[in-house]
Amino acid sequence: MALPKRRKSKSKSRMRRSHDAIGVPNLRPCPRCGAYVLPHRVCSECGHYKGNLVVEPKVKIKENK
């Protein structure tokens, strides 16, 4: 089995790994409520996708003291 003749330097290893970084998510505003959502996903705030109500949004209950 073939083996490398010389050890890879830290610089070369890190240069190779430079493409493994996680990028910034591609968010866009929801046309209905304005919340930022990933494209082609149901909006978690209003529950709409392509103008149709797909998921009933959860209602937040305020507690009065």
PQR file with spaces between the fields and no chain letter, atoms N, CA, C, O and H, PARSE charges and radii, in Angstrom:
ATOM       1  N    MET     1       0.840   -1.171    0.000 -0.4000 1.5000
ATOM       2  CA   MET     1       0.000    0.000    0.000 -0.0000 2.0000
ATOM       3  C    MET     1       0.891    1.242    0.000  0.5500 1.7000
ATOM       4  O    MET     1       1.895    1.290    0.711 -0.5500 1.4000
ATOM       5  N    ALA     2       0.527    2.229   -0.787 -0.4000 1.5000
ATOM       6  CA   ALA     2       1.336    3.434   -0.907 -0.0000 2.0000
ATOM       7  C    ALA     2       1.189    4.312    0.332  0.5500 1.7000
ATOM       8  O    ALA     2       0.104    4.447    0.897 -0.5500 1.4000
ATOM       9  H    ALA     2      -0.289    2.190   -1.364  0.4000 1.0000
ATOM      10  N    LEU     3       2.311    4.905    0.737 -0.4000 1.5000
ATOM      11  CA   LEU     3       2.327    5.812    1.889 -0.0000 2.0000
ATOM      12  C    LEU     3       2.967    7.128    1.459  0.5500 1.7000
ATOM      13  O    LEU     3       3.813    7.144    0.565 -0.5500 1.4000
ATOM      14  H    LEU     3       3.193    4.796    0.278  0.4000 1.0000
ATOM      15  N    PRO     4       2.562    8.243    2.099 -0.5600 1.5000
ATOM      16  CA   PRO     4       3.198    9.503    1.759  0.2800 2.0000
ATOM      17  C    PRO     4       4.663    9.514    2.179  0.5500 1.7000
ATOM      18  O    PRO     4       5.022    8.986    3.231 -0.5500 1.4000
ATOM      19  N    LYS     5       5.492   10.112    1.355 -0.4000 1.5000
ATOM      20  CA   LYS     5       6.928   10.139    1.626 -0.0000 2.0000
ATOM      21  C    LYS     5       7.246   11.124    2.746  0.5500 1.7000
ATOM      22  O    LYS     5       8.128   10.872    3.566 -0.5500 1.4000
ATOM      23  H    LYS     5       5.200   10.540    0.499  0.4000 1.0000
ATOM      24  N    ARG     6       6.532   12.243    2.781 -0.4000 1.5000
ATOM      25  CA   ARG     6       6.759   13.270    3.794 -0.0000 2.0000
ATOM      26  C    ARG     6       5.461   13.573    4.535  0.5500 1.7000
ATOM      27  O    ARG     6       4.367   13.381    4.003 -0.5500 1.4000
ATOM      28  H    ARG     6       5.815   12.448    2.114  0.4000 1.0000
ATOM      29  N    ARG     7       5.599   14.045    5.758 -0.4000 1.5000
ATOM      30  CA   ARG     7       4.442   14.417    6.565 -0.0000 2.0000
ATOM      31  C    ARG     7       3.830   15.701    6.003  0.5500 1.7000
ATOM      32  O    ARG     7       4.551   16.617    5.607 -0.5500 1.4000
ATOM      33  H    ARG     7       6.488   14.201    6.190  0.4000 1.0000
ATOM      34  N    LYS     8       2.491   15.761    5.970 -0.4000 1.5000
ATOM      35  CA   LYS     8       1.804   16.979    5.534 -0.0000 2.0000
ATOM      36  C    LYS     8       1.982   18.040    6.609  0.5500 1.7000
ATOM      37  O    LYS     8       1.792   17.762    7.793 -0.5500 1.4000
ATOM      38  H    LYS     8       1.906   15.016    6.292  0.4000 1.0000
ATOM      39  N    SER     9       2.341   19.240    6.210 -0.4000 1.5000
ATOM      40  CA   SER     9       2.524   20.319    7.177 -0.0000 2.0000
ATOM      41  C    SER     9       1.161   20.790    7.698  0.5500 1.7000
ATOM      42  O    SER     9       0.127   20.514    7.090 -0.5500 1.4000
ATOM      43  H    SER     9       2.495   19.465    5.248  0.4000 1.0000
ATOM      44  N    LYS    10       1.171   21.498    8.822 -0.4000 1.5000
ATOM      45  CA   LYS    10      -0.064   22.034    9.387 -0.0000 2.0000
ATOM      46  C    LYS    10      -0.721   22.990    8.394  0.5500 1.7000
ATOM      47  O    LYS    10      -1.945   23.021    8.265 -0.5500 1.4000
ATOM      48  H    LYS    10       2.011   21.722    9.316  0.4000 1.0000
ATOM      49  N    SER    11       0.091   23.754    7.707 -0.4000 1.5000
ATOM      50  CA   SER    11      -0.430   24.717    6.739 -0.0000 2.0000
ATOM      51  C    SER    11      -1.205   24.025    5.627  0.5500 1.7000
ATOM      52  O    SER    11      -2.316   24.434    5.290 -0.5500 1.4000
ATOM      53  H    SER    11       1.085   23.729    7.812  0.4000 1.0000
ATOM      54  N    LYS    12      -0.617   22.972    5.057 -0.4000 1.5000
ATOM      55  CA   LYS    12      -1.271   22.256    3.960 -0.0000 2.0000
ATOM      56  C    LYS    12      -2.560   21.589    4.442  0.5500 1.7000
ATOM      57  O    LYS    12      -3.563   21.601    3.728 -0.5500 1.4000
ATOM      58  H    LYS    12       0.285   22.639    5.331  0.4000 1.0000
ATOM      59  N    SER    13      -2.546   21.009    5.640 -0.4000 1.5000
ATOM      60  CA   SER    13      -3.750   20.362    6.180 -0.0000 2.0000
ATOM      61  C    SER    13      -4.854   21.379    6.394  0.5500 1.7000
ATOM      62  O    SER    13      -6.017   21.122    6.085 -0.5500 1.4000
ATOM      63  H    SER    13      -1.731   20.999    6.220  0.4000 1.0000
ATOM      64  N    ARG    14      -4.488   22.527    6.921 -0.4000 1.5000
ATOM      65  CA   ARG    14      -5.484   23.566    7.195 -0.0000 2.0000
ATOM      66  C    ARG    14      -6.013   24.196    5.910  0.5500 1.7000
ATOM      67  O    ARG    14      -7.181   24.576    5.832 -0.5500 1.4000
ATOM      68  H    ARG    14      -3.543   22.736    7.173  0.4000 1.0000
ATOM      69  N    MET    15      -5.149   24.304    4.909 -0.4000 1.5000
ATOM      70  CA   MET    15      -5.616   24.812    3.615 -0.0000 2.0000
ATOM      71  C    MET    15      -6.648   23.870    3.008  0.5500 1.7000
ATOM      72  O    MET    15      -7.632   24.321    2.421 -0.5500 1.4000
ATOM      73  H    MET    15      -4.200   23.996    4.972  0.4000 1.0000
ATOM      74  N    ARG    16      -6.430   22.571    3.145 -0.4000 1.5000
ATOM      75  CA   ARG    16      -7.374   21.590    2.617 -0.0000 2.0000
ATOM      76  C    ARG    16      -8.705   21.685    3.354  0.5500 1.7000
ATOM      77  O    ARG    16      -9.767   21.532    2.750 -0.5500 1.4000
ATOM      78  H    ARG    16      -5.631   22.204    3.622  0.4000 1.0000
ATOM      79  N    ARG    17      -8.648   21.936    4.655 -0.4000 1.5000
ATOM      80  CA   ARG    17      -9.864   21.991    5.467 -0.0000 2.0000
ATOM      81  C    ARG    17     -10.596   23.321    5.346  0.5500 1.7000
ATOM      82  O    ARG    17     -11.688   23.461    5.896 -0.5500 1.4000
ATOM      83  H    ARG    17      -7.786   22.060    5.147  0.4000 1.0000
ATOM      84  N    SER    18     -10.040   24.290    4.655 -0.4000 1.5000
ATOM      85  CA   SER    18     -10.662   25.613    4.587 -0.0000 2.0000
ATOM      86  C    SER    18     -12.032   25.561    3.907  0.5500 1.7000
ATOM      87  O    SER    18     -12.862   26.440    4.138 -0.5500 1.4000
ATOM      88  H    SER    18      -9.153   24.176    4.208  0.4000 1.0000
ATOM      89  N    HIS    19     -12.281   24.560    3.085 -0.4000 1.5000
ATOM      90  CA   HIS    19     -13.565   24.434    2.399 -0.0000 2.0000
ATOM      91  C    HIS    19     -14.614   23.722    3.240  0.5500 1.7000
ATOM      92  O    HIS    19     -15.770   23.634    2.825 -0.5500 1.4000
ATOM      93  H    HIS    19     -11.607   23.846    2.897  0.4000 1.0000
ATOM      94  N    ASP    20     -14.243   23.213    4.408 -0.4000 1.5000
ATOM      95  CA   ASP    20     -15.178   22.472    5.253 -0.0000 2.0000
ATOM      96  C    ASP    20     -15.992   23.370    6.173  0.5500 1.7000
ATOM      97  O    ASP    20     -16.857   22.880    6.900 -0.5500 1.4000
ATOM      98  H    ASP    20     -13.304   23.285    4.745  0.4000 1.0000
ATOM      99  N    ALA    21     -15.734   24.672    6.158 -0.4000 1.5000
ATOM     100  CA   ALA    21     -16.423   25.586    7.056 -0.0000 2.0000
ATOM     101  C    ALA    21     -17.914   25.633    6.727  0.5500 1.7000
ATOM     102  O    ALA    21     -18.310   25.506    5.568 -0.5500 1.4000
ATOM     103  H    ALA    21     -15.032   25.070    5.568  0.4000 1.0000
ATOM     104  N    ILE    22     -18.715   25.814    7.742 -0.4000 1.5000
ATOM     105  CA   ILE    22     -20.164   25.918    7.561 -0.0000 2.0000
ATOM     106  C    ILE    22     -20.492   27.358    7.195  0.5500 1.7000
ATOM     107  O    ILE    22     -20.073   28.288    7.884 -0.5500 1.4000
ATOM     108  H    ILE    22     -18.393   25.917    8.683  0.4000 1.0000
ATOM     109  N    GLY    23     -21.232   27.541    6.126 -0.4000 1.5000
ATOM     110  CA   GLY    23     -21.573   28.873    5.651 -0.0000 2.0000
ATOM     111  C    GLY    23     -22.781   29.453    6.364  0.5500 1.7000
ATOM     112  O    GLY    23     -23.427   28.783    7.170 -0.5500 1.4000
ATOM     113  H    GLY    23     -21.572   26.785    5.566  0.4000 1.0000
ATOM     114  N    VAL    24     -23.072   30.695    6.058 -0.4000 1.5000
ATOM     115  CA   VAL    24     -24.220   31.392    6.638 -0.0000 2.0000
ATOM     116  C    VAL    24     -25.487   30.864    5.961  0.5500 1.7000
ATOM     117  O    VAL    24     -25.506   30.714    4.739 -0.5500 1.4000
ATOM     118  H    VAL    24     -22.547   31.239    5.404  0.4000 1.0000
ATOM     119  N    PRO    25     -26.549   30.579    6.727 -0.5600 1.5000
ATOM     120  CA   PRO    25     -27.774   30.088    6.097  0.2800 2.0000
ATOM     121  C    PRO    25     -28.402   31.144    5.186  0.5500 1.7000
ATOM     122  O    PRO    25     -28.345   32.340    5.471 -0.5500 1.4000
ATOM     123  N    ASN    26     -28.997   30.684    4.093 -0.4000 1.5000
ATOM     124  CA   ASN    26     -29.602   31.564    3.103 -0.0000 2.0000
ATOM     125  C    ASN    26     -31.044   31.865    3.526  0.5500 1.7000
ATOM     126  O    ASN    26     -31.974   31.173    3.114 -0.5500 1.4000
ATOM     127  H    ASN    26     -29.042   29.713    3.861  0.4000 1.0000
ATOM     128  N    LEU    27     -31.219   32.893    4.344 -0.4000 1.5000
ATOM     129  CA   LEU    27     -32.541   33.236    4.857 -0.0000 2.0000
ATOM     130  C    LEU    27     -33.198   34.287    3.972  0.5500 1.7000
ATOM     131  O    LEU    27     -32.522   35.118    3.366 -0.5500 1.4000
ATOM     132  H    LEU    27     -30.463   33.456    4.679  0.4000 1.0000
ATOM     133  N    ARG    28     -34.522   34.236    3.909 -0.4000 1.5000
ATOM     134  CA   ARG    28     -35.288   35.233    3.162 -0.0000 2.0000
ATOM     135  C    ARG    28     -36.507   35.602    4.002  0.5500 1.7000
ATOM     136  O    ARG    28     -36.975   34.780    4.790 -0.5500 1.4000
ATOM     137  H    ARG    28     -35.071   33.560    4.401  0.4000 1.0000
ATOM     138  N    PRO    29     -37.033   36.818    3.853 -0.5600 1.5000
ATOM     139  CA   PRO    29     -38.208   37.201    4.640  0.2800 2.0000
ATOM     140  C    PRO    29     -39.471   36.530    4.109  0.5500 1.7000
ATOM     141  O    PRO    29     -39.649   36.390    2.899 -0.5500 1.4000
ATOM     142  N    CYS    30     -40.327   36.125    5.008 -0.4000 1.5000
ATOM     143  CA   CYS    30     -41.624   35.546    4.642 -0.0000 2.0000
ATOM     144  C    CYS    30     -42.479   36.663    4.030  0.5500 1.7000
ATOM     145  O    CYS    30     -42.577   37.744    4.612 -0.5500 1.4000
ATOM     146  H    CYS    30     -40.182   36.239    5.991  0.4000 1.0000
ATOM     147  N    PRO    31     -43.095   36.425    2.872 -0.5600 1.5000
ATOM     148  CA   PRO    31     -43.893   37.500    2.252  0.2800 2.0000
ATOM     149  C    PRO    31     -45.140   37.859    3.056  0.5500 1.7000
ATOM     150  O    PRO    31     -45.697   38.942    2.876 -0.5500 1.4000
ATOM     151  N    ARG    32     -45.581   36.971    3.933 -0.4000 1.5000
ATOM     152  CA   ARG    32     -46.800   37.236    4.693 -0.0000 2.0000
ATOM     153  C    ARG    32     -46.532   37.968    6.009  0.5500 1.7000
ATOM     154  O    ARG    32     -47.185   38.968    6.310 -0.5500 1.4000
ATOM     155  H    ARG    32     -45.129   36.092    4.079  0.4000 1.0000
ATOM     156  N    CYS    33     -45.557   37.464    6.804 -0.4000 1.5000
ATOM     157  CA   CYS    33     -45.339   38.053    8.128 -0.0000 2.0000
ATOM     158  C    CYS    33     -43.988   38.740    8.276  0.5500 1.7000
ATOM     159  O    CYS    33     -43.791   39.502    9.222 -0.5500 1.4000
ATOM     160  H    CYS    33     -45.027   36.652    6.560  0.4000 1.0000
ATOM     161  N    GLY    34     -43.043   38.486    7.349 -0.4000 1.5000
ATOM     162  CA   GLY    34     -41.751   39.157    7.408 -0.0000 2.0000
ATOM     163  C    GLY    34     -40.695   38.444    8.227  0.5500 1.7000
ATOM     164  O    GLY    34     -39.560   38.915    8.301 -0.5500 1.4000
ATOM     165  H    GLY    34     -43.203   37.867    6.580  0.4000 1.0000
ATOM     166  N    ALA    35     -41.033   37.319    8.846 -0.4000 1.5000
ATOM     167  CA   ALA    35     -40.039   36.554    9.613 -0.0000 2.0000
ATOM     168  C    ALA    35     -39.058   35.891    8.650  0.5500 1.7000
ATOM     169  O    ALA    35     -39.445   35.487    7.553 -0.5500 1.4000
ATOM     170  H    ALA    35     -41.955   36.936    8.786  0.4000 1.0000
ATOM     171  N    TYR    36     -37.803   35.778    9.048 -0.4000 1.5000
ATOM     172  CA   TYR    36     -36.800   35.172    8.182 -0.0000 2.0000
ATOM     173  C    TYR    36     -36.884   33.654    8.242  0.5500 1.7000
ATOM     174  O    TYR    36     -36.875   33.063    9.321 -0.5500 1.4000
ATOM     175  H    TYR    36     -37.489   36.106    9.939  0.4000 1.0000
ATOM     176  N    VAL    37     -36.967   33.018    7.047 -0.4000 1.5000
ATOM     177  CA   VAL    37     -37.176   31.582    6.917 -0.0000 2.0000
ATOM     178  C    VAL    37     -36.248   31.055    5.829  0.5500 1.7000
ATOM     179  O    VAL    37     -35.885   31.793    4.913 -0.5500 1.4000
ATOM     180  H    VAL    37     -36.974   33.498    6.170  0.4000 1.0000
ATOM     181  N    LEU    38     -35.861   29.784    5.922 -0.4000 1.5000
ATOM     182  CA   LEU    38     -35.117   29.145    4.849 -0.0000 2.0000
ATOM     183  C    LEU    38     -36.019   29.015    3.627  0.5500 1.7000
ATOM     184  O    LEU    38     -37.222   28.805    3.781 -0.5500 1.4000
ATOM     185  H    LEU    38     -36.155   29.184    6.666  0.4000 1.0000
ATOM     186  N    PRO    39     -35.474   29.131    2.417 -0.5600 1.5000
ATOM     187  CA   PRO    39     -36.318   29.000    1.232  0.2800 2.0000
ATOM     188  C    PRO    39     -36.922   27.603    1.094  0.5500 1.7000
ATOM     189  O    PRO    39     -36.311   26.616    1.506 -0.5500 1.4000
ATOM     190  N    HIS    40     -38.092   27.521    0.530 -0.4000 1.5000
ATOM     191  CA   HIS    40     -38.827   26.273    0.292 -0.0000 2.0000
ATOM     192  C    HIS    40     -39.180   25.556    1.596  0.5500 1.7000
ATOM     193  O    HIS    40     -39.218   24.326    1.635 -0.5500 1.4000
ATOM     194  H    HIS    40     -38.588   28.323    0.195  0.4000 1.0000
ATOM     195  N    ARG    41     -39.437   26.312    2.654 -0.4000 1.5000
ATOM     196  CA   ARG    41     -39.850   25.758    3.938 -0.0000 2.0000
ATOM     197  C    ARG    41     -41.097   26.489    4.413  0.5500 1.7000
ATOM     198  O    ARG    41     -41.334   27.632    4.024 -0.5500 1.4000
ATOM     199  H    ARG    41     -39.407   27.311    2.622  0.4000 1.0000
ATOM     200  N    VAL    42     -41.885   25.846    5.240 -0.4000 1.5000
ATOM     201  CA   VAL    42     -43.063   26.471    5.836 -0.0000 2.0000
ATOM     202  C    VAL    42     -42.590   27.482    6.876  0.5500 1.7000
ATOM     203  O    VAL    42     -41.670   27.198    7.644 -0.5500 1.4000
ATOM     204  H    VAL    42     -41.692   24.917    5.557  0.4000 1.0000
ATOM     205  N    CYS    43     -43.206   28.645    6.906 -0.4000 1.5000
ATOM     206  CA   CYS    43     -42.858   29.676    7.880 -0.0000 2.0000
ATOM     207  C    CYS    43     -43.284   29.205    9.268  0.5500 1.7000
ATOM     208  O    CYS    43     -44.433   28.814    9.474 -0.5500 1.4000
ATOM     209  H    CYS    43     -43.953   28.876    6.283  0.4000 1.0000
ATOM     210  N    SER    44     -42.353   29.245   10.212 -0.4000 1.5000
ATOM     211  CA   SER    44     -42.674   28.770   11.560 -0.0000 2.0000
ATOM     212  C    SER    44     -43.524   29.775   12.336  0.5500 1.7000
ATOM     213  O    SER    44     -44.169   29.405   13.317 -0.5500 1.4000
ATOM     214  H    SER    44     -41.419   29.563   10.045  0.4000 1.0000
ATOM     215  N    GLU    45     -43.535   31.042   11.910 -0.4000 1.5000
ATOM     216  CA   GLU    45     -44.315   32.058   12.614 -0.0000 2.0000
ATOM     217  C    GLU    45     -45.786   32.043   12.214  0.5500 1.7000
ATOM     218  O    GLU    45     -46.666   32.013   13.074 -0.5500 1.4000
ATOM     219  H    GLU    45     -43.011   31.342   11.113  0.4000 1.0000
ATOM     220  N    CYS    46     -46.054   32.064   10.902 -0.4000 1.5000
ATOM     221  CA   CYS    46     -47.447   32.157   10.455 -0.0000 2.0000
ATOM     222  C    CYS    46     -47.987   30.848    9.871  0.5500 1.7000
ATOM     223  O    CYS    46     -49.200   30.706    9.720 -0.5500 1.4000
ATOM     224  H    CYS    46     -45.338   32.088   10.203  0.4000 1.0000
ATOM     225  N    GLY    47     -47.111   29.885    9.537 -0.4000 1.5000
ATOM     226  CA   GLY    47     -47.555   28.584    9.048 -0.0000 2.0000
ATOM     227  C    GLY    47     -47.946   28.552    7.587  0.5500 1.7000
ATOM     228  O    GLY    47     -48.594   27.601    7.151 -0.5500 1.4000
ATOM     229  H    GLY    47     -46.126   30.000    9.660  0.4000 1.0000
ATOM     230  N    HIS    48     -47.572   29.567    6.810 -0.4000 1.5000
ATOM     231  CA   HIS    48     -47.932   29.626    5.399 -0.0000 2.0000
ATOM     232  C    HIS    48     -46.780   29.177    4.509  0.5500 1.7000
ATOM     233  O    HIS    48     -45.613   29.342    4.863 -0.5500 1.4000
ATOM     234  H    HIS    48     -47.046   30.340    7.164  0.4000 1.0000
ATOM     235  N    TYR    49     -47.115   28.608    3.352 -0.4000 1.5000
ATOM     236  CA   TYR    49     -46.143   28.249    2.320 -0.0000 2.0000
ATOM     237  C    TYR    49     -46.793   28.490    0.975  0.5500 1.7000
ATOM     238  O    TYR    49     -47.846   27.922    0.685 -0.5500 1.4000
ATOM     239  H    TYR    49     -48.063   28.474    3.065  0.4000 1.0000
ATOM     240  N    LYS    50     -46.184   29.320    0.152 -0.4000 1.5000
ATOM     241  CA   LYS    50     -46.691   29.706   -1.173 -0.0000 2.0000
ATOM     242  C    LYS    50     -48.131   30.229   -1.103  0.5500 1.7000
ATOM     243  O    LYS    50     -48.955   29.922   -1.965 -0.5500 1.4000
ATOM     244  H    LYS    50     -45.328   29.781    0.387  0.4000 1.0000
ATOM     245  N    GLY    51     -48.415   31.013   -0.079 -0.4000 1.5000
ATOM     246  CA   GLY    51     -49.721   31.642    0.042 -0.0000 2.0000
ATOM     247  C    GLY    51     -50.797   30.779    0.659  0.5500 1.7000
ATOM     248  O    GLY    51     -51.925   31.245    0.817 -0.5500 1.4000
ATOM     249  H    GLY    51     -47.746   31.262    0.620  0.4000 1.0000
ATOM     250  N    ASN    52     -50.499   29.537    1.018 -0.4000 1.5000
ATOM     251  CA   ASN    52     -51.494   28.636    1.611 -0.0000 2.0000
ATOM     252  C    ASN    52     -51.143   28.337    3.055  0.5500 1.7000
ATOM     253  O    ASN    52     -49.970   28.198    3.402 -0.5500 1.4000
ATOM     254  H    ASN    52     -49.583   29.158    0.890  0.4000 1.0000
ATOM     255  N    LEU    53     -52.165   28.240    3.899 -0.4000 1.5000
ATOM     256  CA   LEU    53     -51.951   27.861    5.292 -0.0000 2.0000
ATOM     257  C    LEU    53     -51.707   26.362    5.340  0.5500 1.7000
ATOM     258  O    LEU    53     -52.593   25.575    5.006 -0.5500 1.4000
ATOM     259  H    LEU    53     -53.118   28.353    3.618  0.4000 1.0000
ATOM     260  N    VAL    54     -50.520   25.965    5.752 -0.4000 1.5000
ATOM     261  CA   VAL    54     -50.138   24.562    5.767 -0.0000 2.0000
ATOM     262  C    VAL    54     -50.159   24.016    7.187  0.5500 1.7000
ATOM     263  O    VAL    54     -50.640   22.908    7.426 -0.5500 1.4000
ATOM     264  H    VAL    54     -49.801   26.604    6.024  0.4000 1.0000
ATOM     265  N    VAL    55     -49.638   24.795    8.126 -0.4000 1.5000
ATOM     266  CA   VAL    55     -49.561   24.382    9.530 -0.0000 2.0000
ATOM     267  C    VAL    55     -50.235   25.456   10.370  0.5500 1.7000
ATOM     268  O    VAL    55     -49.967   26.645   10.199 -0.5500 1.4000
ATOM     269  H    VAL    55     -49.248   25.694    7.932  0.4000 1.0000
ATOM     270  N    GLU    56     -51.098   25.042   11.262 -0.4000 1.5000
ATOM     271  CA   GLU    56     -51.751   25.992   12.156 -0.0000 2.0000
ATOM     272  C    GLU    56     -50.709   26.530   13.143  0.5500 1.7000
ATOM     273  O    GLU    56     -50.092   25.747   13.865 -0.5500 1.4000
ATOM     274  H    GLU    56     -51.316   24.076   11.400  0.4000 1.0000
ATOM     275  N    PRO    57     -50.503   27.855   13.186 -0.5600 1.5000
ATOM     276  CA   PRO    57     -49.475   28.398   14.091  0.2800 2.0000
ATOM     277  C    PRO    57     -49.877   28.217   15.552  0.5500 1.7000
ATOM     278  O    PRO    57     -51.057   28.237   15.901 -0.5500 1.4000
ATOM     279  N    LYS    58     -48.857   28.038   16.394 -0.4000 1.5000
ATOM     280  CA   LYS    58     -49.102   27.900   17.822 -0.0000 2.0000
ATOM     281  C    LYS    58     -49.436   29.268   18.411  0.5500 1.7000
ATOM     282  O    LYS    58     -48.790   30.263   18.086 -0.5500 1.4000
ATOM     283  H    LYS    58     -47.898   28.021   16.110  0.4000 1.0000
ATOM     284  N    VAL    59     -50.442   29.313   19.273 -0.4000 1.5000
ATOM     285  CA   VAL    59     -50.874   30.569   19.885 -0.0000 2.0000
ATOM     286  C    VAL    59     -50.117   30.744   21.188  0.5500 1.7000
ATOM     287  O    VAL    59     -50.099   29.851   22.035 -0.5500 1.4000
ATOM     288  H    VAL    59     -50.967   28.504   19.537  0.4000 1.0000
ATOM     289  N    LYS    60     -49.485   31.914   21.341 -0.4000 1.5000
ATOM     290  CA   LYS    60     -48.761   32.221   22.578 -0.0000 2.0000
ATOM     291  C    LYS    60     -49.726   32.874   23.543  0.5500 1.7000
ATOM     292  O    LYS    60     -50.366   33.872   23.211 -0.5500 1.4000
ATOM     293  H    LYS    60     -49.499   32.639   20.653  0.4000 1.0000
ATOM     294  N    ILE    61     -49.834   32.311   24.743 -0.4000 1.5000
ATOM     295  CA   ILE    61     -50.744   32.815   25.765 -0.0000 2.0000
ATOM     296  C    ILE    61     -49.961   33.681   26.744  0.5500 1.7000
ATOM     297  O    ILE    61     -48.971   33.234   27.324 -0.5500 1.4000
ATOM     298  H    ILE    61     -49.314   31.501   25.013  0.4000 1.0000
ATOM     299  N    LYS    62     -50.409   34.923   26.927 -0.4000 1.5000
ATOM     300  CA   LYS    62     -49.767   35.807   27.878 -0.0000 2.0000
ATOM     301  C    LYS    62     -50.389   35.594   29.254  0.5500 1.7000
ATOM     302  O    LYS    62     -51.610   35.532   29.399 -0.5500 1.4000
ATOM     303  H    LYS    62     -51.213   35.286   26.456  0.4000 1.0000
ATOM     304  N    GLU    63     -49.527   35.486   30.256 -0.4000 1.5000
ATOM     305  CA   GLU    63     -50.015   35.294   31.624 -0.0000 2.0000
ATOM     306  C    GLU    63     -50.122   36.654   32.299  0.5500 1.7000
ATOM     307  O    GLU    63     -49.157   37.418   32.306 -0.5500 1.4000
ATOM     308  H    GLU    63     -48.535   35.537   30.139  0.4000 1.0000
ATOM     309  N    ASN    64     -51.274   36.962   32.862 -0.4000 1.5000
ATOM     310  CA   ASN    64     -51.473   38.212   33.597 -0.0000 2.0000
ATOM     311  C    ASN    64     -51.229   37.973   35.061  0.5500 1.7000
ATOM     312  O    ASN    64     -51.686   36.985   35.635 -0.5500 1.4000
ATOM     313  H    ASN    64     -52.058   36.342   32.856  0.4000 1.0000
ATOM     314  N    LYS    65     -50.489   38.905   35.666 -0.4000 1.5000
ATOM     315  CA   LYS    65     -50.201   38.759   37.107 -0.0000 2.0000
ATOM     316  C    LYS    65     -51.037   39.696   37.923  0.5500 1.7000
ATOM     317  O    LYS    65     -50.929   39.712   39.149 -0.5500 1.4000
ATOM     318  H    LYS    65     -50.117   39.708   35.200  0.4000 1.0000
